Amino acid sequence: FIDFLAISSADIFESINTFAAATYRSAKYNIQVVRGSSYQTSEVLVIHDGSNSYGTEYAVIKTGNSLATFDTDINSGNVRLLATPSSGDSTTFKLVTTLTKV
């Protein structure tokens, strides 16, 4: 499925996707980031052990400077994908998510 989210805060992480840790063990995200006429696409893999989550960003392509960074955590039983835009200008995230069950 495709998620769509716009963020207008720099240097503050926002949760852009969540999934239930009890239901899914891992996720693969294809992320498109847009700010004005600048673009970035990345793939992010996330896995968890029930207590901690781990992620890696790879396959990054951008038309200029980096538009965002990504991290992950577990909060209230949900694994969250966190995005931190590099600017306070409106930044749009579109995600294609693949989830793998526990």
MIDOSE-1310 file (N, C-alpha, C; in nm, 2 decimals, decimal comma, always signed):
residues 102
fidf	+0,08/-0,12/+0,00/+0,00/+0,00/+0,00/+0,09/+0,12/+0,00; +0,03/+0,24/-0,04/+0,10/+0,36/-0,04/+0,05/+0,46/+0,06; +0,14/+0,51/+0,15/+0,11/+0,61/+0,25/+0,16/+0,74/+0,20; +0,09/+0,85/+0,24/+0,13/+0,98/+0,20/+0,13/+1,07/+0,32
lais	+0,24/+1,15/+0,34/+0,24/+1,24/+0,46/+0,33/+1,36/+0,43; +0,28/+1,47/+0,47/+0,36/+1,60/+0,46/+0,41/+1,64/+0,59; +0,53/+1,69/+0,61/+0,59/+1,73/+0,73/+0,65/+1,87/+0,71; +0,64/+1,96/+0,80/+0,70/+2,10/+0,79/+0,79/+2,13/+0,90
sadi	+0,86/+2,04/+0,96/+0,95/+2,06/+1,07/+1,09/+2,01/+1,04; +1,19/+2,09/+1,06/+1,33/+2,05/+1,04/+1,38/+1,99/+1,17; +1,47/+1,90/+1,17/+1,55/+1,84/+1,28/+1,46/+1,79/+1,39; +1,33/+1,76/+1,36/+1,24/+1,70/+1,45/+1,19/+1,57/+1,39
fesi	+1,20/+1,45/+1,45/+1,16/+1,33/+1,38/+1,01/+1,32/+1,40; +0,95/+1,26/+1,30/+0,80/+1,23/+1,29/+0,79/+1,09/+1,25; +0,69/+1,02/+1,31/+0,66/+0,88/+1,27/+0,58/+0,89/+1,14; +0,63/+0,82/+1,04/+0,57/+0,83/+0,91/+0,50/+0,69/+0,88
ntfa	+0,52/+0,59/+0,96/+0,46/+0,46/+0,94/+0,47/+0,38/+1,07; +0,38/+0,30/+1,10/+0,38/+0,21/+1,22/+0,33/+0,07/+1,18; +0,38/-0,03/+1,25/+0,32/-0,16/+1,24/+0,32/-0,23/+1,38; +0,23/-0,32/+1,40/+0,22/-0,40/+1,53/+0,34/-0,49/+1,54
aaty	+0,42/-0,48/+1,64/+0,53/-0,57/+1,67/+0,49/-0,71/+1,69; +0,37/-0,73/+1,75/+0,32/-0,87/+1,77/+0,28/-0,94/+1,65; +0,25/-0,86/+1,54/+0,20/-0,92/+1,42/+0,31/-0,94/+1,31; +0,40/-0,84/+1,30/+0,50/-0,83/+1,19/+0,64/-0,83/+1,25
rsak	+0,73/-0,90/+1,19/+0,87/-0,91/+1,24/+0,96/-0,80/+1,16; +0,92/-0,78/+1,03/+1,01/-0,69/+0,96/+0,93/-0,62/+0,85; +0,99/-0,51/+0,80/+0,93/-0,43/+0,70/+1,04/-0,38/+0,60; +0,99/-0,37/+0,47/+1,07/-0,30/+0,37/+1,00/-0,18/+0,32
yniq	+1,06/-0,07/+0,32/+1,00/+0,05/+0,27/+1,07/+0,11/+0,15; +0,99/+0,14/+0,05/+1,04/+0,22/-0,07/+0,99/+0,36/-0,04; +1,07/+0,46/-0,02/+1,03/+0,59/+0,02/+1,07/+0,69/-0,08; +0,97/+0,77/-0,12/+1,00/+0,89/-0,21/+0,98/+1,02/-0,13
vvrg	+1,08/+1,10/-0,13/+1,07/+1,23/-0,06/+1,08/+1,34/-0,16; +0,99/+1,44/-0,14/+0,98/+1,56/-0,23/+0,98/+1,69/-0,15; +1,06/+1,78/-0,19/+1,06/+1,92/-0,13/+1,08/+2,01/-0,25; +0,97/+2,08/-0,29/+0,98/+2,17/-0,40/+1,02/+2,09/-0,53
ssyq	+1,13/+2,13/-0,59/+1,18/+2,06/-0,71/+1,30/+1,97/-0,68; +1,31/+1,93/-0,55/+1,42/+1,84/-0,51/+1,35/+1,70/-0,47; +1,42/+1,60/-0,50/+1,37/+1,46/-0,49/+1,47/+1,37/-0,43; +1,42/+1,27/-0,35/+1,51/+1,16/-0,30/+1,43/+1,04/-0,29
tsev	+1,49/+0,92/-0,32/+1,43/+0,79/-0,30/+1,52/+0,71/-0,23; +1,47/+0,63/-0,14/+1,55/+0,54/-0,05/+1,47/+0,41/-0,03; +1,55/+0,31/+0,01/+1,49/+0,19/+0,06/+1,54/+0,17/+0,20; +1,45/+0,13/+0,29/+1,48/+0,11/+0,43/+1,43/-0,02/+0,48
lvih	+1,51/-0,10/+0,54/+1,47/-0,23/+0,60/+1,47/-0,21/+0,75; +1,37/-0,27/+0,81/+1,35/-0,26/+0,96/+1,32/-0,40/+1,01; +1,38/-0,44/+1,12/+1,34/-0,57/+1,19/+1,35/-0,54/+1,34; +1,28/-0,62/+1,42/+1,28/-0,60/+1,56/+1,28/-0,74/+1,63
dgsn	+1,32/-0,73/+1,76/+1,32/-0,85/+1,84/+1,22/-0,85/+1,96; +1,12/-0,76/+1,95/+1,02/-0,75/+2,05/+1,05/-0,63/+2,15; +1,18/-0,60/+2,17/+1,22/-0,50/+2,26/+1,28/-0,38/+2,19; +1,36/-0,41/+2,09/+1,44/-0,31/+2,01/+1,41/-0,33/+1,86
sygt	+1,42/-0,22/+1,79/+1,41/-0,23/+1,64/+1,54/-0,18/+1,58; +1,56/-0,23/+1,46/+1,69/-0,20/+1,39/+1,66/-0,17/+1,25; +1,73/-0,07/+1,19/+1,70/-0,04/+1,05/+1,82/+0,00/+0,98; +1,81/-0,01/+0,85/+1,92/+0,04/+0,76/+1,86/+0,11/+0,64
eyav	+1,92/+0,22/+0,60/+1,88/+0,29/+0,47/+1,98/+0,26/+0,37; +1,94/+0,22/+0,25/+2,03/+0,19/+0,14/+1,96/+0,23/+0,01; +2,03/+0,22/-0,10/+1,98/+0,25/-0,23/+1,93/+0,39/-0,24; +2,01/+0,48/-0,19/+1,96/+0,62/-0,18/+2,00/+0,69/-0,31
iktg	+1,90/+0,76/-0,37/+1,93/+0,84/-0,49/+1,86/+0,98/-0,47; +1,94/+1,08/-0,49/+1,88/+1,22/-0,47/+1,93/+1,31/-0,58; +1,85/+1,42/-0,60/+1,87/+1,51/-0,70/+1,96/+1,63/-0,65; +2,00/+1,63/-0,53/+2,08/+1,73/-0,47/+2,12/+1,69/-0,33
nsla	+2,10/+1,78/-0,23/+2,13/+1,74/-0,09/+2,02/+1,64/-0,04; +2,06/+1,58/+0,07/+1,97/+1,48/+0,14/+1,85/+1,56/+0,19; +1,73/+1,51/+0,17/+1,61/+1,57/+0,22/+1,56/+1,52/+0,35; +1,60/+1,40/+0,39/+1,56/+1,35/+0,52/+1,65/+1,23/+0,56
tfdt	+1,65/+1,20/+0,69/+1,71/+1,08/+0,74/+1,60/+1,00/+0,81; +1,63/+0,87/+0,83/+1,53/+0,77/+0,88/+1,59/+0,70/+1,00; +1,50/+0,66/+1,09/+1,54/+0,58/+1,21/+1,42/+0,50/+1,24; +1,43/+0,42/+1,35/+1,32/+0,33/+1,39/+1,32/+0,31/+1,54
dins	+1,20/+0,29/+1,60/+1,20/+0,26/+1,74/+1,07/+0,17/+1,76; +1,05/+0,13/+1,89/+0,93/+0,06/+1,93/+0,86/+0,15/+2,03; +0,73/+0,18/+2,01/+0,66/+0,26/+2,11/+0,52/+0,20/+2,12; +0,49/+0,17/+2,25/+0,35/+0,12/+2,28/+0,32/-0,01/+2,20
gnvr	+0,42/-0,09/+2,18/+0,39/-0,22/+2,10/+0,39/-0,20/+1,95; +0,42/-0,09/+1,90/+0,43/-0,06/+1,76/+0,57/-0,02/+1,72; +0,61/-0,08/+1,60/+0,74/-0,04/+1,54/+0,71/+0,08/+1,46; +0,79/+0,19/+1,48/+0,77/+0,31/+1,40/+0,89/+0,34/+1,31
llat	+0,86/+0,39/+1,19/+0,95/+0,44/+1,10/+0,95/+0,59/+1,12; +1,07/+0,65/+1,16/+1,08/+0,79/+1,19/+1,16/+0,86/+1,08; +1,11/+0,98/+1,04/+1,17/+1,06/+0,94/+1,21/+1,19/+1,00; +1,33/+1,24/+0,97/+1,37/+1,38/+1,02/+1,41/+1,46/+0,89
pssg	+1,32/+1,55/+0,85/+1,35/+1,63/+0,74/+1,48/+1,72/+0,76; +1,55/+1,75/+0,66/+1,67/+1,84/+0,68/+1,64/+1,99/+0,67; +1,51/+2,02/+0,65/+1,47/+2,16/+0,63/+1,33/+2,18/+0,69; +1,30/+2,30/+0,73/+1,16/+2,33/+0,78/+1,06/+2,35/+0,67
dstt	+1,11/+2,35/+0,54/+1,02/+2,36/+0,43/+0,93/+2,24/+0,42; +0,81/+2,25/+0,37/+0,72/+2,13/+0,36/+0,79/+2,02/+0,28; +0,79/+1,90/+0,34/+0,85/+1,79/+0,28/+0,75/+1,68/+0,28; +0,73/+1,61/+0,16/+0,63/+1,51/+0,14/+0,70/+1,37/+0,13
fklv	+0,64/+1,28/+0,20/+0,69/+1,14/+0,20/+0,58/+1,05/+0,14; +0,62/+0,96/+0,05/+0,53/+0,86/-0,01/+0,60/+0,73/+0,01; +0,53/+0,63/+0,07/+0,59/+0,50/+0,10/+0,51/+0,39/+0,04; +0,59/+0,29/-0,01/+0,53/+0,16/-0,04/+0,59/+0,07/+0,06
ttlt	+0,51/-0,01/+0,13/+0,55/-0,09/+0,24/+0,52/-0,23/+0,22; +0,62/-0,32/+0,25/+0,60/-0,46/+0,25/+0,63/-0,51/+0,39; +0,53/-0,58/+0,45/+0,54/-0,63/+0,59/+0,55/-0,78/+0,59; +0,64/-0,84/+0,67/+0,65/-0,98/+0,69/+0,61/-1,02/+0,83
kv	+0,51/-1,12/+0,84/+0,46/-1,16/+0,97/+0,56/-1,23/+1,05; +0,53/-1,23/+1,18/+0,62/-1,29/+1,29/+0,62/-1,44/+1,25
